Amino acid sequence: MPGTLVTVTAPSGAGKTTLVRELLRHDPNVRLSVSYTTRAPREGEENGREYHFIETRRFLEMRDAGGFAEWAEVHGNYYGTSCDWLNEQLGAGRDTMLEIDWQGARQVREAFPESISVFVLPPSLDELESRLRGRGTDSEGTIVRRLRAALGEMRHVREFDYVIINERLPDAIKELAAVVQAARLRCISQSKRFPQYFSFLEQDCKNGPSHC
């Protein structure tokens, strides 16, 4: 009974992490993908929980062997999502969610064509700027860079299957949950989850049209 793979993408400040965290809290049947990384664990992090921590040589070996559904180098460290790990989770019937940028989402779609992609938009650039400033953690230069990067990222929104406008978090949570449920109910998903209900379609109509 295979699971469903969902990627969630958003610019910084759009509320993606909060949205995904709340969905996972409300839906125990969805789990968050655990990426591989070459960076050192931070205090409190555990191998296999926040990340799979591996050496750079091993990461590059996996990458060169086509072992990642997506990968990227960020600030000198490598990050990637294992194809084998995803196939293991999906094969066990676990619905799996990836928080990822638009480039990674594009790579995942190529590796897993049956996956579902979601883009989370802020209600406006003004609201996005307000949220970034409200954090109180970024300098003026960083905020300007994030806004410029966000605009570039949002121009890829039409590549995605679904779009959620995160104006009110409770509404956005319901919409993401609806996307996940809709993905579970796709014909291709249902036929794999419950093949017994589709088996009669493979049979010859030997008893006349009324049984076809």
Buried (B, 14 or more C-beta within 10 A) or exposed (E): EBBBBBBBBBBBBBBBEEBBEBBBEEBEEBBBBBBBBBBEEEEEEEEEEBBBBBEEEEBEEBBEEEBBBBBBEEEEEBBBBBBEBBBEBBEEEBBBBBBBBBEBBBBBBEBBEBBBBBBBBBEEEEBBBEBBEEEEEBEEEEBEEBBEEBEEBBEBBEEBBBBBBBEEEEEBBBBBBEBBEBBBEEEEBEEBBEEEEEEEEEEEEEEEEEEE
